[in-house]
Amino acid sequence: MTSDLYGLTRLLPGQKLRLSIDKGFSLVAEQGTVSVVSPPTWFGDTVFTNRSVLFEGEAYVAEDDGWIEVCAISPARVHALPRTRTPFS
C-alpha cells in the first residue's frame, strides 16, 4: 500500500483528503491546522479510530497501514513524506 500524495498540498477549511498510506508515512502541518483520522483498528468486536489535531509545525506519523482522512480546520498547507526505508525494512 502506498500513498499517492507526496510533497506539498494546500487545503481550504473543510476540505478533506482520504489517503491510502504505509506504516511510517508522515504528514507535517506546515501552515494552518488540520485533523487526521487514523486507519481503523479492531479491538475485540469493536472498530475504532484515533483523531489527532495538528497545529502548524506538528507531524503525524502512521503506526499502521491503511486509510487516513485529513481535514483542514483552517487554511492549511501540509507536506506528505513517504516512509523512510532502511536496509532491513
DSSP file (Angstrom, degrees, kcal/mol; ACC not computed):
  #  RESIDUE AA STRUCTURE BP1 BP2  ACC     N-H-->O    O-->H-N    N-H-->O    O-->H-N    TCO  KAPPA ALPHA  PHI   PSI    X-CA   Y-CA   Z-CA
    1    1 A M              0   0    0      0, 0.0     2,-0.4     0, 0.0    20,-0.0   0.000 360.0 360.0 360.0 133.3    0.0    0.0    0.0
    2    2 A T        -     0   0    0     19,-0.1    18,-0.2    20,-0.1     2,-0.1  -0.999 360.0-114.2-141.7 143.9    1.4    3.4   -0.9
    3    3 A S        -     0   0    0     -2,-0.4    18,-0.1     1,-0.1    16,-0.1  -0.465  11.0-149.1 -73.4 147.7    0.1    6.9   -0.7
    4    4 A D  S    S+     0   0    0     -2,-0.1     2,-0.6    16,-0.1    -1,-0.1   0.502  78.2  80.7 -88.1  -6.8   -0.5    8.8   -4.0
    5    5 A L        +     0   0    0     76,-0.0     2,-0.3     2,-0.0    -2,-0.1  -0.898  48.2 151.9-112.3 116.2    0.3   12.1   -2.3
    6    6 A Y        +     0   0    0     -2,-0.6     2,-0.2     2,-0.1    75,-0.2  -0.991  50.6  22.8-135.5 146.2    3.9   13.3   -1.6
    7    7 A G  E    S-A   80   0A   0     73,-2.3    73,-2.6    -2,-0.3     2,-0.3  -0.640 103.4 -18.0  99.5-160.7    5.1   16.8   -1.4
    8    8 A L  E     +A   79   0A   0     -2,-0.2     2,-0.4    71,-0.2    71,-0.2  -0.631  53.6 179.1 -90.7 140.0    3.0   20.0   -0.5
    9    9 A T  E     -A   78   0A   0     69,-2.4    69,-2.8    -2,-0.3     2,-0.4  -0.999  17.0-145.2-137.2 135.8   -0.7   20.2   -0.7
   10   10 A R  E     -A   77   0A   0     -2,-0.4     2,-0.4    67,-0.2    67,-0.2  -0.824  17.4-169.2-100.0 140.4   -2.9   23.3    0.1
   11   11 A L  E     -A   76   0A   0     65,-2.9    65,-2.7    -2,-0.4     3,-0.1  -0.982  13.8-141.3-130.2 140.7   -6.3   22.8    1.7
   12   12 A L    >   -     0   0    0     -2,-0.4     3,-2.5    63,-0.2    60,-0.4  -0.639  50.4 -73.0 -91.4 157.5   -9.2   25.2    2.3
   13   13 A P  T 3  S+     0   0    0      0, 0.0    60,-0.2     0, 0.0    -1,-0.1  -0.253 122.8  14.4 -52.7 130.3  -11.2   25.0    5.5
   14   14 A G  T 3  S+     0   0    0     58,-3.1     2,-0.2     1,-0.3    59,-0.1   0.195  92.7 132.1  88.8 -15.4  -13.5   21.9    5.4
   15   15 A Q    <   -     0   0    0     -3,-2.5    57,-2.3    57,-0.1     2,-0.3  -0.488  40.9-157.9 -71.7 139.3  -11.6   20.3    2.5
   16   16 A K  E     -D   71   0B   0     55,-0.2     2,-0.4    -2,-0.2    55,-0.2  -0.897  15.0-163.5-123.7 148.8  -10.8   16.7    3.0
   17   17 A L  E     -D   70   0B   0     53,-2.6    53,-2.9    -2,-0.3     2,-0.5  -0.985   5.5-159.8-123.2 139.1   -8.3   14.2    1.7
   18   18 A R  E     -D   69   0B   0     -2,-0.4     2,-0.4    51,-0.2    51,-0.2  -0.989  20.6-176.9-118.1 124.2   -8.5   10.4    2.0
   19   19 A L  E     -D   68   0B   0     49,-2.3    49,-2.6    -2,-0.5     2,-0.6  -0.952  29.3-137.4-128.6 139.1   -5.2    8.6    1.5
   20   20 A S  E     +D   67   0B   0     -2,-0.4     2,-0.3    47,-0.2    47,-0.2  -0.847  41.7 178.9 -88.1 122.1   -4.0    5.1    1.5
   21   21 A I  E     -D   66   0B   0     45,-3.4    45,-2.1    -2,-0.6     2,-0.3  -0.844  27.0-127.5-130.3 161.0   -0.7    5.1    3.4
   22   22 A D    >   -     0   0    0     -2,-0.3     3,-2.2    43,-0.2    40,-0.2  -0.704  46.0 -84.9 -99.2 155.9    2.0    2.7    4.7
   23   23 A K  T 3  S+     0   0    0     -2,-0.3    40,-0.2     1,-0.3    42,-0.1  -0.391 119.9  32.0 -54.8 134.1    3.2    2.4    8.2
   24   24 A G  T 3  S+     0   0    0     38,-2.5    60,-0.3     1,-0.3    -1,-0.3   0.275  81.9 142.6  95.3 -10.3    5.8    5.2    8.8
   25   25 A F    <   -     0   0    0     -3,-2.2    37,-2.8    58,-0.2     2,-0.4  -0.373  37.2-152.0 -58.9 141.0    4.2    7.7    6.4
   26   26 A S  E     -CB  61  81A   0     55,-2.5    55,-3.0    35,-0.2     2,-0.4  -0.930  16.5-169.2-122.9 146.0    4.5   11.2    7.8
   27   27 A L  E     -CB  60  80A   0     33,-2.4    33,-2.6    -2,-0.4     2,-0.5  -0.989   9.2-164.5-133.0 122.9    2.3   14.3    7.3
   28   28 A V  E     -CB  59  79A   0     51,-2.5    51,-2.6    -2,-0.4     2,-1.1  -0.922  17.9-138.1-112.0 130.3    3.6   17.7    8.5
   29   29 A A  E     + B   0  78A   0     29,-2.7    28,-4.3    -2,-0.5    29,-0.3  -0.758  26.8 173.6 -83.7 101.9    1.3   20.7    9.0
   30   30 A E  E     +     0   0A   0     47,-2.0     2,-0.3    -2,-1.1    48,-0.2   0.749  69.4   9.6 -82.9 -23.9    3.5   23.5    7.6
   31   31 A Q  E    S- B   0  77A   0     46,-1.5    46,-2.0    -3,-0.1    -1,-0.3  -0.980 114.3  -1.9-153.2 142.3    0.7   26.1    7.8
   32   32 A G  S    S-     0   0    0     -2,-0.3     2,-0.4    44,-0.2    24,-0.3  -0.273  86.3 -62.6  78.6-162.6   -2.7   26.2    9.5
   33   33 A T        +     0   0    0     22,-0.2    40,-2.7    42,-0.1    41,-1.6  -0.989  46.6 174.7-132.4 135.3   -4.5   23.4   11.4
   34   34 A V  E     -FE  54  72B   0     20,-2.1    20,-3.4    -2,-0.4     2,-0.4  -0.953  22.6-135.9-134.9 155.2   -5.7   20.0   10.2
   35   35 A S  E     -FE  53  71B   0     36,-2.8    36,-2.5    -2,-0.3     2,-0.4  -0.898  16.7-158.9-108.1 146.6   -7.3   17.0   11.8
   36   36 A V  E     -FE  52  70B   0     16,-3.0    16,-2.8    -2,-0.4     2,-0.6  -0.992   4.0-156.4-126.9 125.5   -6.1   13.5   10.9
   37   37 A V  E     -FE  51  69B   0     32,-2.5    32,-1.5    -2,-0.4    14,-0.2  -0.907  23.2-133.8-102.1 122.9   -8.2   10.3   11.5
   38   38 A S        -     0   0    0     12,-3.0     3,-0.1    -2,-0.6    29,-0.1  -0.151  33.6 -78.4 -71.1 165.6   -6.0    7.2   11.8
   39   39 A P        -     0   0    0      0, 0.0    11,-0.2     0, 0.0    -1,-0.2  -0.349  61.5 -92.5 -60.1 145.5   -6.6    3.9   10.0
   40   40 A P        -     0   0    0      0, 0.0     2,-0.4     0, 0.0     9,-0.2  -0.306  44.2-164.6 -61.1 143.0   -9.4    1.9   11.6
   41   41 A T  E     -G   48   0C   0      7,-2.6     7,-2.7    -3,-0.1     2,-0.4  -0.987  12.8-132.2-130.9 140.2   -8.2   -0.7   14.2
   42   42 A W  E     -G   47   0C   0     -2,-0.4     2,-0.4     5,-0.2     5,-0.2  -0.746  19.1-179.8 -92.8 139.4  -10.1   -3.6   15.7
   43   43 A F  E >   -G   46   0C   0      3,-3.1     3,-1.8    -2,-0.4     2,-0.4  -0.873  69.8 -53.5-134.3 100.9  -10.2   -4.3   19.5
   44   44 A G  T 3  S-     0   0    0     -2,-0.4    -2,-0.0     1,-0.3     0, 0.0  -0.558 122.3 -19.3  66.2-124.3  -12.2   -7.4   20.1
   45   45 A D  T 3  S+     0   0    0     -2,-0.4     2,-0.4    -3,-0.1    -1,-0.3   0.289 123.3  89.2 -95.5   8.6  -15.6   -6.8   18.3
   46   46 A T  E <   -G   43   0C   0     -3,-1.8    -3,-3.1     2,-0.0     2,-0.4  -0.901  59.6-155.3-115.9 134.2  -15.1   -3.0   18.2
   47   47 A V  E     +G   42   0C   0     -2,-0.4     2,-0.3    -5,-0.2    -5,-0.2  -0.866  22.8 172.7-101.7 138.9  -13.5   -0.9   15.5
   48   48 A F  E     -G   41   0C   0     -7,-2.7    -7,-2.6    -2,-0.4     2,-0.3  -0.959  18.5-155.7-142.6 162.2  -12.1    2.5   16.5
   49   49 A T        -     0   0    0     -2,-0.3     2,-0.5    -9,-0.2   -12,-0.0  -0.888  16.8-129.8-130.5 162.5  -10.0    5.3   15.0
   50   50 A N        -     0   0    0     -2,-0.3   -12,-3.0   -11,-0.2     2,-0.5  -0.962  15.5-153.4-116.1 131.7   -7.9    8.0   16.6
   51   51 A R  E     -F   37   0B   0     -2,-0.5     2,-0.4   -14,-0.2   -14,-0.2  -0.916  13.3-174.3-107.7 127.1   -8.3   11.7   15.7
   52   52 A S  E     -F   36   0B   0    -16,-2.8   -16,-3.0    -2,-0.5     2,-0.6  -0.932  16.2-145.3-118.0 142.7   -5.3   14.0   16.0
   53   53 A V  E     -F   35   0B   0     -2,-0.4     2,-0.5   -18,-0.2   -18,-0.2  -0.942  15.2-158.3-107.0 124.8   -5.3   17.7   15.5
   54   54 A L  E     -F   34   0B   0    -20,-3.4   -20,-2.1    -2,-0.6     2,-0.2  -0.903   4.4-164.1-106.1 124.3   -2.1   19.1   14.0
   55   55 A F    >   -     0   0    0     -2,-0.5     3,-2.7   -22,-0.2   -26,-0.3  -0.582  49.9 -57.8 -95.9 166.6   -1.2   22.7   14.5
   56   56 A E  T 3  S+     0   0    0      1,-0.3   -26,-0.2   -24,-0.3    -1,-0.2  -0.152 128.0  16.3 -47.9 126.8    1.5   24.5   12.4
   57   57 A G  T 3  S+     0   0    0    -28,-4.3    -1,-0.3     1,-0.3     2,-0.2   0.277  99.1 116.9  92.7 -10.1    4.8   22.6   12.7
   58   58 A E    <   -     0   0    0     -3,-2.7   -29,-2.7   -29,-0.3    -1,-0.3  -0.550  49.0-149.1 -92.2 159.3    3.4   19.4   14.1
   59   59 A A  E     -C   28   0A   0    -31,-0.2     2,-0.4    -2,-0.2   -31,-0.2  -0.923  10.2-148.6-130.3 151.7    3.6   16.0   12.4
   60   60 A Y  E     -C   27   0A   0    -33,-2.6   -33,-2.4    -2,-0.3     2,-0.5  -0.973  13.9-167.0-113.3 131.3    1.5   12.8   12.2
   61   61 A V  E     -C   26   0A   0     -2,-0.4   -35,-0.2   -35,-0.2     2,-0.2  -0.987  24.0-123.1-121.4 123.7    3.4    9.5   11.7
   62   62 A A        -     0   0    0    -37,-2.8   -38,-2.5    -2,-0.5     3,-0.1  -0.433  19.2-169.7 -70.0 130.4    1.4    6.5   10.8
   63   63 A E  S    S+     0   0    0     -2,-0.2     2,-0.3   -40,-0.2    -1,-0.1   0.606  73.6  24.5 -91.1 -15.3    1.7    3.5   13.1
   64   64 A D  S    S-     0   0    0    -42,-0.1   -39,-0.1   -39,-0.1   -40,-0.1  -0.948  84.3-100.8-143.4 161.1   -0.2    1.1   10.7
   65   65 A D  S    S+     0   0    0     -2,-0.3     2,-0.3   -42,-0.1   -43,-0.2  -0.439  72.3  80.8 -72.0 157.8   -1.0    0.7    7.0
   66   66 A G  E    S-D   21   0B   0    -45,-2.1   -45,-3.4    -2,-0.1     2,-0.4  -0.959  78.8 -39.9 145.6-158.5   -4.5    1.8    6.0
   67   67 A W  E     -D   20   0B   0     -2,-0.3     2,-0.3   -47,-0.2   -47,-0.2  -0.888  45.4-170.6-109.0 134.9   -6.6    4.8    5.0
   68   68 A I  E     -D   19   0B   0    -49,-2.6   -49,-2.3    -2,-0.4     2,-0.4  -0.850  13.6-142.9-117.3 160.0   -6.4    8.2    6.8
   69   69 A E  E     -DE  18  37B   0    -32,-1.5   -32,-2.5    -2,-0.3     2,-0.5  -0.993  11.5-165.6-122.2 127.6   -8.6   11.2    6.4
   70   70 A V  E     -DE  17  36B   0    -53,-2.9   -53,-2.6    -2,-0.4     2,-0.4  -0.956   8.5-176.3-113.0 126.1   -7.1   14.7    6.6
   71   71 A C  E     -DE  16  35B   0    -36,-2.5   -36,-2.8    -2,-0.5     2,-0.4  -0.986  23.2-129.2-127.9 128.7   -9.4   17.6    7.1
   72   72 A A  E     - E   0  34B   0    -57,-2.3   -58,-3.1    -2,-0.4   -38,-0.3  -0.611  20.1-178.5 -77.1 126.6   -8.4   21.3    7.1
   73   73 A I  S    S+     0   0    0    -40,-2.7   -39,-0.2    -2,-0.4    -1,-0.2   0.781  79.8   6.0 -89.6 -35.0   -9.7   23.2   10.1
   74   74 A S  S    S-     0   0    0    -41,-1.6    -1,-0.2   -62,-0.1   -60,-0.1  -0.838 114.1 -58.7-133.2 171.9   -8.2   26.5    8.8
   75   75 A P  S    S-     0   0    0      0, 0.0     2,-0.3     0, 0.0   -63,-0.2  -0.373  75.7-178.5 -54.2 129.8   -6.5   27.3    5.5
   76   76 A A  E     -A   11   0A   0    -65,-2.7   -65,-2.9   -44,-0.2     2,-0.4  -0.914  36.0-155.8-138.6 157.5   -3.6   24.8    5.6
   77   77 A R  E     -AB  10  31A   0    -46,-2.0   -47,-2.0    -2,-0.3   -46,-1.5  -0.984  22.7-171.3-131.2 121.9   -0.5   23.6    3.8
   78   78 A V  E     -AB   9  29A   0    -69,-2.8   -69,-2.4    -2,-0.4     2,-0.5  -0.863  14.4-148.8-116.2 149.5    0.6   20.0    4.5
   79   79 A H  E     -AB   8  28A   0    -51,-2.6   -51,-2.5    -2,-0.3     2,-0.4  -0.968  13.1-156.1-119.3 116.2    3.7   18.2    3.5
   80   80 A A  E     -AB   7  27A   0    -73,-2.6   -73,-2.3    -2,-0.5   -53,-0.2  -0.773  10.0-170.6 -95.3 134.6    3.4   14.4    2.9
   81   81 A L  E     - B   0  26A   0    -55,-3.0   -55,-2.5    -2,-0.4     3,-0.1  -0.984  19.5-124.2-127.0 133.5    6.5   12.3    3.3
   82   82 A P        -     0   0    0      0, 0.0   -58,-0.0     0, 0.0   -80,-0.0  -0.248  46.2 -78.2 -68.7 163.6    6.9    8.6    2.4
   83   83 A R        -     0   0    0      1,-0.1     2,-0.6   -60,-0.1   -58,-0.2  -0.353  47.3-117.6 -58.9 137.5    8.1    6.1    4.9
   84   84 A T        -     0   0    0    -60,-0.3     2,-0.3    -3,-0.1    -1,-0.1  -0.715  32.3-146.9 -80.2 122.2   11.9    6.2    5.4
   85   85 A R        -     0   0    0     -2,-0.6   -61,-0.0     2,-0.0    -1,-0.0  -0.711  11.6-163.5 -94.8 141.7   13.2    2.8    4.3
   86   86 A T    >   -     0   0    0     -2,-0.3     3,-1.7     1,-0.0     0, 0.0  -0.713  40.0 -99.3-111.9 167.6   16.2    1.2    5.9
   87   87 A P  T 3  S+     0   0    0      0, 0.0    -2,-0.0     0, 0.0    -1,-0.0   0.738 124.3  47.2 -59.5 -20.3   18.3   -1.7    4.5
   88   88 A F  T 3         0   0    0      1,-0.2    -3,-0.0     0, 0.0     0, 0.0   0.355 360.0 360.0-104.2   5.0   16.3   -4.1    6.8
   89   89 A S    <         0   0    0     -3,-1.7    -1,-0.2     0, 0.0    -4,-0.0   0.441 360.0 360.0-105.4 360.0   12.8   -2.9    6.1
